[in-house]
Structure formats: structure tokens, C-alpha cells
Amino acid sequence: MKNLLLVRHAKSSWEVPMHDKDRGLTCQGVKDAHLVSVEAKDSIPKTYIILSSTAKRATDTALIFAQNISYPIESIIYKDDLYTFDEKKLEKVIKSCSNNFDSVILFGHNAAITDFVNKFGDVSIENVPTSGFVSFKFDTDDWKKIKKGKIKKIIFPKDLR
């Protein structure tokens, strides 16, 4: 079995003119990331790795989750390839994960996350919102061979407020 836990980065700010990759989280984004990570804690397998996009909003969200689930922040793996809005590129990164790891928590971006969820999940989701958490279970021992999986848990911040 392979477990994939996808998290869309928390709400970020468009207020300050800067490069997209450098945008930070809003106050609401920080609150939502805390809310969702605390709620998700019981849904996280015992052993896992965390992968994150290198965009500031994704790394900040990953750091909040790591703090709340007691994961060592120095163990987070940052990948430029996860700074993508394209489902096919996201799928490629996921399918290249080492089979040494049965569970991966991944922090990324839309539309890639929503499109991946709808391609590989058994539940249709119109939009995975910022700070949205979707947990999958795949009936395979090889990341390269993942096909339709079973969505085990969905946590959206609006449901916790």
C-alpha cells in the first residue's frame, strides 16, 4: 500500500508586488494551516516523508504542518519540480518517489492538486481550497504503478471554522 497526503498551500497574499514564488501567507492562511494540520494529525501514518514545493507559501505551510505533527523541519525535502500548476508534472514527481517510503505528505499548488485528485481519486472534488488536505490510499507497493486510489480523508478549512 502507498499513502499519499496532498496539501494545497495555505492562502497567500497578492497585496505586495513580487515574484509569484516569493509570496507569503496571509494571517488567515496561517490560521487555516494550523486548523487543518491539527485536525489531520490523527490521519497521518506513523512513518512518512514530507515533500514541498520551493515556493514560499508552500514551504511556510509545510513548516506549520511539521510543527503541529511533530516532524523535524530539517527533514522536509524541498523540490523545485513541485512548483507546478500542471497535474502531469505533479504526477511525474509522485511516481518518482522512492519505494522505500510507503507514505508521502506533499505540499503543492492548484490546479495540479485538484486535477490530480480528480484523476486518481474515487471522489470528485470541484476545487481543493487553500490549506485543503486530501489523503489517498493506493493498492500497490510501487509509486510508478499508482492508478485510481481510494480517498480516505478530506479536510477543508471552511469545515473547521
N, CA, C and O atoms as a DFTB+ gen file, in Angstrom:
644 C
 N C O
     1  1       0.821      -1.194       0.000
     2  2       0.000       0.000       0.000
     3  2       0.866       1.258       0.000
     4  3       1.892       1.319       0.677
     5  1       0.449       2.230      -0.747
     6  2       1.089       3.552      -0.747
     7  2       0.051       4.575      -0.284
     8  3      -1.103       4.544      -0.711
     9  1       0.474       5.463       0.581
    10  2      -0.384       6.529       1.092
    11  2       0.150       7.868       0.622
    12  3       1.334       8.168       0.777
    13  1      -0.725       8.661       0.051
    14  2      -0.350       9.997      -0.410
    15  2      -1.274      10.997       0.255
    16  3      -2.497      10.883       0.172
    17  1      -0.677      11.981       0.917
    18  2      -1.438      13.029       1.577
    19  2      -1.081      14.341       0.883
    20  3       0.035      14.843       1.019
    21  1      -2.028      14.881       0.147
    22  2      -1.798      16.109      -0.606
    23  2      -2.333      17.305       0.175
    24  3      -3.443      17.269       0.707
    25  1      -1.531      18.362       0.234
    26  2      -1.961      19.598       0.890
    27  2      -1.698      20.756      -0.069
    28  3      -0.577      20.961      -0.533
    29  1      -2.752      21.500      -0.349
    30  2      -2.570      22.726      -1.126
    31  2      -2.071      23.799      -0.159
    32  3      -2.570      23.913       0.960
    33  1      -1.099      24.572      -0.590
    34  2      -0.551      25.620       0.280
    35  2      -1.668      26.488       0.841
    36  3      -2.737      26.603       0.242
    37  1      -1.414      27.096       1.991
    38  2      -2.386      27.975       2.630
    39  2      -2.540      29.269       1.829
    40  3      -1.748      29.565       0.934
    41  1      -3.573      30.024       2.172
    42  2      -3.885      31.280       1.472
    43  2      -2.696      32.232       1.508
    44  3      -2.091      32.464       2.555
    45  1      -2.384      32.769       0.346
    46  2      -1.232      33.673       0.236
    47  2      -1.697      35.053      -0.206
    48  3      -2.831      35.240      -0.645
    49  1      -0.804      35.996      -0.079
    50  2      -1.137      37.392      -0.342
    51  2      -0.724      37.825      -1.746
    52  3       0.356      37.487      -2.232
    53  1      -1.608      38.575      -2.374
    54  2      -1.322      39.205      -3.659
    55  2      -1.097      40.701      -3.468
    56  3      -0.891      41.431      -4.438
    57  1      -1.136      41.159      -2.211
    58  2      -1.089      42.595      -1.896
    59  2       0.205      43.278      -2.347
    60  3       0.177      44.363      -2.928
    61  1       1.320      42.635      -2.075
    62  2       2.624      43.237      -2.369
    63  2       3.106      42.745      -3.732
    64  3       3.089      41.542      -3.993
    65  1       3.532      43.655      -4.601
    66  2       4.034      43.206      -5.905
    67  2       5.379      42.486      -5.746
    68  3       6.364      43.078      -5.306
    69  1       5.402      41.224      -6.105
    70  2       6.628      40.420      -6.018
    71  2       6.493      39.219      -6.926
    72  3       5.424      38.965      -7.481
    73  1       7.581      38.479      -7.079
    74  2       7.545      37.250      -7.873
    75  2       6.574      36.271      -7.220
    76  3       6.488      36.190      -5.995
    77  1       5.851      35.537      -8.043
    78  2       4.859      34.580      -7.551
    79  2       5.461      33.624      -6.516
    80  3       4.837      33.325      -5.497
    81  1       6.659      33.157      -6.784
    82  2       7.297      32.156      -5.919
    83  2       7.608      32.702      -4.519
    84  3       7.773      31.932      -3.573
    85  1       7.688      34.029      -4.391
    86  2       8.074      34.660      -3.127
    87  2       6.889      35.076      -2.254
    88  3       7.087      35.593      -1.155
    89  1       5.668      34.857      -2.727
    90  2       4.505      35.300      -1.957
    91  2       4.366      34.495      -0.663
    92  3       4.469      33.268      -0.664
    93  1       4.129      35.214       0.440
    94  2       3.966      34.571       1.746
    95  2       2.503      34.348       2.080
    96  3       1.617      34.636       1.275
    97  1       2.262      33.837       3.267
    98  2       0.906      33.526       3.717
    99  2       0.229      34.749       4.328
   100  3       0.881      35.624       4.898
   101  1      -1.080      34.786       4.195
   102  2      -1.873      35.796       4.903
   103  2      -2.102      35.298       6.329
   104  3      -1.823      34.140       6.640
   105  1      -2.609      36.176       7.191
   106  2      -2.948      35.764       8.567
   107  2      -3.976      34.634       8.545
   108  3      -3.872      33.678       9.314
   109  1      -4.975      34.748       7.655
   110  2      -5.986      33.688       7.540
   111  2      -5.349      32.386       7.062
   112  3      -5.727      31.304       7.510
   113  1      -4.390      32.493       6.161
   114  2      -3.682      31.304       5.681
   115  2      -2.953      30.595       6.808
   116  3      -2.993      29.369       6.901
   117  1      -2.291      31.355       7.660
   118  2      -1.572      30.769       8.804
   119  2      -2.571      30.069       9.729
   120  3      -2.331      28.942      10.164
   121  1      -3.689      30.736      10.028
   122  2      -4.719      30.136      10.908
   123  2      -5.264      28.844      10.305
   124  3      -5.392      27.833      10.996
   125  1      -5.586      28.886       8.998
   126  2      -6.146      27.707       8.333
   127  2      -5.161      26.544       8.314
   128  3      -5.559      25.398       8.519
   129  1      -3.887      26.821       8.070
   130  2      -2.877      25.761       8.053
   131  2      -2.780      25.108       9.433
   132  3      -2.650      23.888       9.535
   133  1      -2.843      25.909      10.483
   134  2      -2.838      25.348      11.846
   135  2      -4.086      24.498      12.088
   136  3      -3.992      23.382      12.599
   137  1      -5.250      25.030      11.722
   138  2      -6.516      24.310      11.918
   139  2      -6.489      22.935      11.234
   140  3      -6.783      21.910      11.850
   141  1      -6.131      22.943       9.960
   142  2      -6.157      21.707       9.167
   143  2      -5.096      20.720       9.661
   144  3      -5.372      19.525       9.765
   145  1      -3.890      21.200       9.967
   146  2      -2.828      20.287      10.403
   147  2      -3.168      19.624      11.730
   148  3      -2.870      18.446      11.923
   149  1      -3.784      20.358      12.641
   150  2      -4.185      19.773      13.928
   151  2      -5.280      18.720      13.693
   152  3      -5.252      17.646      14.293
   153  1      -6.231      19.033      12.827
   154  2      -7.318      18.098      12.513
   155  2      -6.786      16.857      11.782
   156  3      -7.301      15.755      11.976
   157  1      -5.768      17.034      10.952
   158  2      -5.227      15.935      10.133
   159  2      -4.307      15.004      10.917
   160  3      -4.033      13.887      10.480
   161  1      -3.838      15.456      12.055
   162  2      -2.810      14.729      12.815
   163  2      -3.135      13.240      12.984
   164  3      -2.252      12.399      12.817
   165  1      -4.376      12.904      13.309
   166  2      -4.759      11.505      13.532
   167  2      -4.864      10.701      12.240
   168  3      -4.947       9.474      12.286
   169  1      -4.863      11.368      11.093
   170  2      -4.974      10.686       9.796
   171  2      -3.611      10.420       9.162
   172  3      -3.529       9.868       8.065
   173  1      -2.555      10.810       9.849
   174  2      -1.213      10.702       9.280
   175  2      -0.575       9.384       9.725
   176  3      -0.566       9.074      10.916
   177  1      -0.040       8.605       8.776
   178  2       0.599       7.329       9.128
   179  2       1.783       7.544      10.082
   180  3       2.276       8.661      10.239
   181  1       2.221       6.455      10.709
   182  2       3.320       6.544      11.685
   183  2       4.630       7.011      11.049
   184  3       5.347       7.826      11.629
   185  1       4.940       6.498       9.862
   186  2       6.180       6.899       9.192
   187  2       5.840       7.489       7.820
   188  3       4.952       7.003       7.119
   189  1       6.555       8.529       7.466
   190  2       6.277       9.237       6.219
   191  2       7.421      10.207       5.946
   192  3       8.269      10.463       6.801
   193  1       7.415      10.737       4.723
   194  2       8.318      11.844       4.394
   195  2       7.449      13.024       3.968
   196  3       6.306      12.856       3.542
   197  1       8.018      14.217       4.092
   198  2       7.337      15.425       3.630
   199  2       8.118      16.000       2.456
   200  3       9.327      16.216       2.533
   201  1       7.388      16.243       1.358
   202  2       7.934      16.913       0.184
   203  2       7.185      18.224       0.007
   204  3       5.971      18.279       0.199
   205  1       7.905      19.278      -0.357
   206  2       7.261      20.569      -0.549
   207  2       7.806      21.287      -1.770
   208  3       8.985      21.187      -2.109
   209  1       6.906      22.014      -2.416
   210  2       7.302      22.972      -3.441
   211  2       8.248      23.973      -2.796
   212  3       8.214      24.175      -1.582
   213  1       9.086      24.594      -3.602
   214  2      10.024      25.595      -3.087
   215  2       9.408      26.997      -3.005
   216  3      10.074      27.932      -2.561
   217  1       8.173      27.153      -3.419
   218  2       7.509      28.456      -3.296
   219  2       7.306      28.762      -1.808
   220  3       6.979      27.868      -1.028
   221  1       7.498      30.008      -1.425
   222  2       7.428      30.401      -0.013
   223  2       6.105      30.003       0.639
   224  3       6.096      29.538       1.779
   225  1       4.994      30.179      -0.065
   226  2       3.693      29.856       0.520
   227  2       3.562      28.361       0.816
   228  3       2.902      27.977       1.782
   229  1       4.179      27.526      -0.002
   230  2       4.150      26.080       0.232
   231  2       5.110      25.695       1.358
   232  3       4.768      24.879       2.214
   233  1       6.309      26.278       1.359
   234  2       7.276      25.941       2.417
   235  2       6.757      26.397       3.775
   236  3       6.920      25.694       4.772
   237  1       6.134      27.568       3.816
   238  2       5.559      28.048       5.083
   239  2       4.453      27.108       5.575
   240  3       4.369      26.813       6.767
   241  1       3.613      26.647       4.659
   242  2       2.540      25.714       5.024
   243  2       3.132      24.401       5.522
   244  3       2.663      23.849       6.518
   245  1       4.156      23.897       4.842
   246  2       4.815      22.653       5.267
   247  2       5.425      22.810       6.664
   248  3       5.352      21.894       7.483
   249  1       6.019      23.959       6.930
   250  2       6.619      24.200       8.250
   251  2       5.561      24.215       9.351
   252  3       5.796      23.687      10.438
   253  1       4.410      24.808       9.085
   254  2       3.315      24.820      10.074
   255  2       2.843      23.396      10.343
   256  3       2.668      23.007      11.498
   257  1       2.637      22.620       9.285
   258  2       2.214      21.221       9.453
   259  2       3.268      20.449      10.246
   260  3       2.942      19.740      11.197
   261  1       4.523      20.591       9.850
   262  2       5.600      19.856      10.526
   263  2       5.608      20.165      12.026
   264  3       5.745      19.267      12.856
   265  1       5.463      21.419      12.350
   266  2       5.429      21.834      13.752
   267  2       4.278      21.148      14.486
   268  3       4.466      20.651      15.596
   269  1       3.107      21.115      13.889
   270  2       1.912      20.584      14.556
   271  2       1.828      19.062      14.574
   272  3       1.094      18.489      15.379
   273  1       2.573      18.409      13.694
   274  2       2.561      16.930      13.693
   275  2       3.882      16.365      14.209
   276  3       4.146      15.168      14.091
   277  1       4.705      17.238      14.780
   278  2       5.992      16.845      15.389
   279  2       6.935      16.167      14.404
   280  3       7.511      15.119      14.697
   281  1       7.083      16.773      13.243
   282  2       8.002      16.280      12.211
   283  2       9.213      17.207      12.205
   284  3       9.046      18.427      12.214
   285  1      10.426      16.660      12.190
   286  2      11.622      17.530      12.199
   287  2      11.721      18.377      10.925
   288  3      11.786      17.842       9.818
   289  1      11.730      19.700      11.096
   290  2      11.695      20.586       9.925
   291  2      12.912      20.415       9.024
   292  3      12.833      20.664       7.821
   293  1      14.035      19.992       9.597
   294  2      15.237      19.795       8.778
   295  2      15.110      18.576       7.864
   296  3      15.938      18.378       6.975
   297  1      14.074      17.758       8.079
   298  2      13.865      16.565       7.246
   299  2      12.929      16.816       6.063
   300  3      12.759      15.942       5.214
   301  1      12.325      17.996       6.003
   302  2      11.459      18.321       4.863
   303  2      12.317      18.378       3.595
   304  3      13.394      18.974       3.594
   305  1      11.835      17.760       2.528
   306  2      12.541      17.749       1.252
   307  2      11.860      18.754       0.322
   308  3      10.679      18.624      -0.001
   309  1      12.625      19.753      -0.096
   310  2      12.099      20.794      -0.979
   311  2      12.470      20.462      -2.421
   312  3      13.624      20.165      -2.730
   313  1      11.451      20.519      -3.309
   314  2      11.669      20.166      -4.711
   315  2      11.130      21.268      -5.625
   316  3       9.955      21.627      -5.565
   317  1      12.017      21.793      -6.469
   318  2      11.595      22.790      -7.460
   319  2      10.523      22.231      -8.388
   320  3       9.646      22.965      -8.845
   321  1      10.594      20.926      -8.666
   322  2       9.625      20.285      -9.564
   323  2       8.194      20.372      -9.031
   324  3       7.242      20.244      -9.800
   325  1       8.034      20.588      -7.726
   326  2       6.696      20.690      -7.150
   327  2       6.114      22.098      -7.278
   328  3       4.944      22.319      -6.963
   329  1       6.922      23.038      -7.736
   330  2       6.395      24.369      -8.036
   331  2       5.790      24.268      -9.433
   332  3       6.349      24.749     -10.419
   333  1       4.627      23.625      -9.478
   334  2       3.943      23.400     -10.749
   335  2       2.444      23.523     -10.543
   336  3       1.919      23.269      -9.459
   337  1       1.772      23.918     -11.611
   338  2       0.323      24.036     -11.600
   339  2      -0.270      22.979     -12.533
   340  3      -1.475      22.958     -12.781
   341  1       0.591      22.112     -13.039
   342  2       0.254      21.106     -14.046
   343  2       0.194      19.713     -13.417
   344  3       1.169      19.249     -12.827
   345  1      -0.942      19.060     -13.546
   346  2      -1.154      17.737     -12.950
   347  2      -0.152      16.712     -13.465
   348  3       0.330      15.885     -12.691
   349  1       0.167      16.748     -14.745
   350  2       1.094      15.757     -15.312
   351  2       2.484      15.871     -14.679
   352  3       3.139      14.858     -14.434
   353  1       2.933      17.102     -14.416
   354  2       4.234      17.290     -13.760
   355  2       4.171      16.823     -12.308
   356  3       5.120      16.221     -11.805
   357  1       3.062      17.097     -11.641
   358  2       2.883      16.627     -10.260
   359  2       2.882      15.098     -10.223
   360  3       3.535      14.497      -9.370
   361  1       2.161      14.479     -11.131
   362  2       2.106      13.017     -11.223
   363  2       3.509      12.440     -11.432
   364  3       3.860      11.420     -10.838
   365  1       4.293      13.084     -12.263
   366  2       5.659      12.612     -12.539
   367  2       6.508      12.613     -11.255
   368  3       7.246      11.663     -10.995
   369  1       6.397      13.683     -10.460
   370  2       7.147      13.758      -9.201
   371  2       6.685      12.658      -8.248
   372  3       7.506      11.982      -7.629
   373  1       5.374      12.483      -8.134
   374  2       4.833      11.459      -7.219
   375  2       5.286      10.064      -7.661
   376  3       5.693       9.247      -6.835
   377  1       5.212       9.800      -8.957
   378  2       5.592       8.477      -9.454
   379  2       7.099       8.231      -9.382
   380  3       7.550       7.097      -9.546
   381  1       7.873       9.282      -9.139
   382  2       9.325       9.111      -8.996
   383  2       9.758       8.961      -7.531
   384  3      10.951       8.860      -7.244
   385  1       8.797       8.946      -6.612
   386  2       9.127       8.780      -5.187
   387  2       9.766       7.417      -4.953
   388  3       9.446       6.440      -5.630
   389  1      10.668       7.370      -3.988
   390  2      11.331       6.122      -3.636
   391  2      10.337       5.162      -2.998
   392  3       9.538       5.555      -2.148
   393  1      10.392       3.899      -3.413
   394  2       9.527       2.880      -2.826
   395  2       9.925       2.532      -1.398
   396  3       9.234       1.761      -0.732
   397  1      11.033       3.094      -0.922
   398  2      11.405       2.927       0.493
   399  2      10.385       3.598       1.396
   400  3      10.281       3.270       2.578
   401  1       9.630       4.542       0.837
   402  2       8.639       5.275       1.620
   403  2       7.244       4.861       1.192
   404  3       6.885       4.979       0.020
   405  1       6.454       4.375       2.147
   406  2       5.079       3.981       1.839
   407  2       4.113       5.145       1.956
   408  3       3.009       5.099       1.413
   409  1       4.530       6.206       2.674
   410  2       3.644       7.344       2.888
   411  2       4.385       8.650       2.617
   412  3       5.505       8.862       3.082
   413  1       3.722       9.521       1.846
   414  2       4.298      10.818       1.474
   415  2       3.253      11.897       1.733
   416  3       2.092      11.771       1.342
   417  1       3.699      12.968       2.407
   418  2       2.875      14.172       2.540
   419  2       3.490      15.192       1.588
   420  3       4.684      15.480       1.662
   421  1       2.674      15.730       0.702
   422  2       3.178      16.610      -0.345
   423  2       2.451      17.952      -0.315
   424  3       1.222      17.999      -0.276
   425  1       3.218      19.039      -0.333
   426  2       2.673      20.396      -0.321
   427  2       2.885      21.026      -1.691
   428  3       4.016      21.139      -2.165
   429  1       1.778      21.437      -2.328
   430  2       1.890      21.964      -3.679
   431  2       0.823      22.993      -4.001
   432  3       0.336      23.707      -3.124
   433  1       0.468      23.055      -5.292
   434  2      -0.317      24.154      -5.841
   435  2      -1.484      23.651      -6.684
   436  3      -1.492      22.515      -7.158
   437  1      -2.468      24.529      -6.857
   438  2      -3.546      24.276      -7.797
   439  2      -3.136      24.854      -9.146
   440  3      -2.330      25.783      -9.157
   441  1      -3.602      24.403     -10.212
   442  2      -4.650      23.435     -10.459
   443  2      -4.122      22.001     -10.385
   444  3      -4.900      21.053     -10.484
   445  1      -2.833      21.835     -10.213
   446  2      -2.229      20.500     -10.219
   447  2      -2.866      19.586      -9.171
   448  3      -3.162      18.426      -9.460
   449  1      -3.077      20.098      -7.958
   450  2      -3.608      19.242      -6.891
   451  2      -5.046      18.818      -7.182
   452  3      -5.368      17.632      -7.103
   453  1      -5.912      19.773      -7.516
   454  2      -7.310      19.419      -7.812
   455  2      -7.383      18.455      -8.993
   456  3      -8.141      17.486      -8.953
   457  1      -6.614      18.707     -10.029
   458  2      -6.627      17.826     -11.203
   459  2      -6.113      16.433     -10.860
   460  3      -6.654      15.440     -11.347
   461  1      -5.070      16.346     -10.024
   462  2      -4.543      15.043      -9.605
   463  2      -5.598      14.286      -8.797
   464  3      -5.834      13.100      -9.027
   465  1      -6.227      14.982      -7.852
   466  2      -7.266      14.358      -7.007
   467  2      -8.375      13.782      -7.876
   468  3      -8.846      12.672      -7.629
   469  1      -8.791      14.524      -8.884
   470  2      -9.886      14.050      -9.730
   471  2      -9.462      12.955     -10.698
   472  3     -10.291      12.143     -11.107
   473  1      -8.214      12.918     -11.064
   474  2      -7.726      11.853     -11.941
   475  2      -7.501      10.550     -11.160
   476  3      -7.818       9.468     -11.652
   477  1      -6.959      10.658      -9.957
   478  2      -6.555       9.464      -9.211
   479  2      -7.475       9.094      -8.054
   480  3      -7.333       8.018      -7.473
   481  1      -8.411       9.966      -7.713
   482  2      -9.295       9.689      -6.590
   483  2     -10.592       9.044      -7.008
   484  3     -10.931       8.999      -8.191
   485  1     -11.321       8.537      -6.011
   486  2     -12.616       7.898      -6.268
   487  2     -13.774       8.822      -5.891
   488  3     -14.933       8.406      -5.875
   489  1     -13.446      10.084      -5.587
   490  2     -14.445      11.096      -5.252
   491  2     -14.110      12.331      -6.085
   492  3     -12.949      12.728      -6.175
   493  1     -15.120      12.928      -6.687
   494  2     -14.896      14.136      -7.481
   495  2     -14.914      15.358      -6.558
   496  3     -15.815      15.514      -5.735
   497  1     -13.915      16.212      -6.709
   498  2     -13.825      17.432      -5.913
   499  2     -13.684      18.604      -6.886
   500  3     -12.751      18.648      -7.687
   501  1     -14.615      19.543      -6.805
   502  2     -14.601      20.673      -7.730
   503  2     -13.327      21.496      -7.590
   504  3     -12.728      21.907      -8.584
   505  1     -12.915      21.734      -6.332
   506  2     -11.726      22.543      -6.093
   507  2     -11.167      22.219      -4.718
   508  3     -11.885      22.285      -3.720
   509  1      -9.884      21.868      -4.663
   510  2      -9.223      21.720      -3.372
   511  2      -8.801      23.136      -2.961
   512  3      -7.966      23.752      -3.622
   513  1      -9.384      23.652      -1.863
   514  2      -9.097      25.040      -1.484
   515  2      -7.719      25.180      -0.844
   516  3      -7.060      24.185      -0.543
   517  1      -7.295      26.420      -0.642
   518  2      -6.041      26.642       0.072
   519  2      -6.146      25.980       1.443
   520  3      -7.199      26.018       2.080
   521  1      -5.059      25.379       1.887
   522  2      -4.960      24.573       3.121
   523  2      -5.753      23.275       3.043
   524  3      -5.867      22.564       4.041
   525  1      -6.305      22.953       1.868
   526  2      -7.062      21.715       1.720
   527  2      -6.157      20.496       1.826
   528  3      -5.031      20.499       1.328
   529  1      -6.667      19.444       2.485
   530  2      -5.930      18.208       2.757
   531  2      -6.735      17.053       2.171
   532  3      -7.919      16.904       2.472
   533  1      -6.092      16.229       1.327
   534  2      -6.746      15.057       0.749
   535  2      -5.797      13.872       0.891
   536  3      -4.658      13.907       0.425
   537  1      -6.292      12.824       1.545
   538  2      -5.484      11.633       1.806
   539  2      -5.947      10.476       0.928
   540  3      -7.137      10.169       0.864
   541  1      -4.986       9.832       0.247
   542  2      -5.244       8.694      -0.647
   543  2      -4.595       7.428      -0.115
   544  3      -3.607       7.473       0.618
   545  1      -5.170       6.305      -0.498
   546  2      -4.527       5.005      -0.325
   547  2      -4.535       4.338      -1.701
   548  3      -5.570       4.247      -2.361
   549  1      -3.351       3.873      -2.117
   550  2      -3.218       3.186      -3.403
   551  2      -2.870       1.722      -3.155
   552  3      -2.020       1.409      -2.321
   553  1      -3.526       0.840      -3.877
   554  2      -3.332      -0.597      -3.713
   555  2      -2.166      -1.076      -4.584
   556  3      -2.353      -1.828      -5.541
   557  1      -0.957      -0.620      -4.227
   558  2       0.258      -1.022      -4.922
   559  2       1.445      -0.789      -3.992
   560  3       1.351      -0.013      -3.042
   561  1       2.544      -1.450      -4.263
   562  2       3.764      -1.225      -3.492
   563  2       4.787      -0.438      -4.300
   564  3       5.943      -0.310      -3.897
   565  1       4.356       0.090      -5.443
   566  2       5.269       0.796      -6.341
   567  2       4.650       2.129      -6.763
   568  3       3.605       2.155      -7.414
   569  1       5.289       3.220      -6.394
   570  2       4.772       4.543      -6.745
   571  2       4.572       4.685      -8.248
   572  3       3.638       5.357      -8.685
   573  1       5.435       4.063      -9.044
   574  2       5.322       4.185     -10.505
   575  2       4.019       3.582     -11.024
   576  3       3.553       3.944     -12.104
   577  1       3.426       2.658     -10.251
   578  2       2.245       1.926     -10.710
   579  2       0.936       2.427     -10.099
   580  3      -0.088       1.753     -10.207
   581  1       0.955       3.601      -9.459
   582  2      -0.305       4.060      -8.872
   583  2      -1.341       4.303      -9.959
   584  3      -1.051       4.852     -11.022
   585  1      -2.563       3.872      -9.648
   586  2      -3.716       4.085     -10.524
   587  2      -4.799       4.690      -9.645
   588  3      -4.492       5.338      -8.645
   589  1      -6.047       4.490      -9.999
   590  2      -7.137       5.007      -9.170
   591  2      -6.922       4.566      -7.725
   592  3      -6.722       3.384      -7.447
   593  1      -6.967       5.518      -6.829
   594  2      -6.826       5.218      -5.419
   595  2      -8.120       5.488      -4.684
   596  3      -9.106       5.941      -5.266
   597  1      -8.100       5.202      -3.400
   598  2      -9.259       5.456      -2.549
   599  2      -8.957       6.683      -1.699
   600  3      -7.944       6.723      -1.000
   601  1      -9.828       7.677      -1.757
   602  2      -9.667       8.850      -0.900
   603  2     -10.143       8.468       0.495
   604  3     -11.285       8.050       0.688
   605  1      -9.240       8.621       1.464
   606  2      -9.527       8.205       2.837
   607  2     -10.022       9.357       3.706
   608  3     -10.835       9.156       4.608
   609  1      -9.530      10.567       3.431
   610  2      -9.883      11.701       4.293
   611  2      -9.775      12.994       3.497
   612  3      -8.832      13.201       2.734
   613  1     -10.765      13.857       3.694
   614  2     -10.754      15.195       3.099
   615  2     -10.959      16.179       4.239
   616  3     -11.907      16.053       5.014
   617  1     -10.077      17.150       4.341
   618  2     -10.227      18.192       5.354
   619  2     -10.043      19.555       4.672
   620  3      -8.983      19.859       4.123
   621  1     -11.094      20.353       4.726
   622  2     -11.045      21.701       4.180
   623  2     -11.261      22.680       5.327
   624  3     -12.094      22.432       6.199
   625  1     -10.520      23.795       5.341
   626  2     -10.604      24.723       6.465
   627  2     -12.016      25.252       6.736
   628  3     -12.378      25.461       7.894
   629  1     -12.814      25.469       5.693
   630  2     -14.165      26.016       5.914
   631  2     -15.017      25.089       6.768
   632  3     -15.947      25.539       7.437
   633  1     -14.702      23.787       6.750
   634  2     -15.461      22.829       7.555
   635  2     -15.049      22.834       9.023
   636  3     -15.705      22.216       9.862
   637  1     -13.951      23.538       9.331
   638  2     -13.438      23.560      10.709
   639  2     -13.674      24.902      11.399
   640  3     -13.520      25.020      12.615
   641  1     -14.043      25.893      10.627
   642  2     -14.246      27.240      11.203
   643  2     -15.578      27.348      11.884
   644  3     -15.913      28.404      12.421
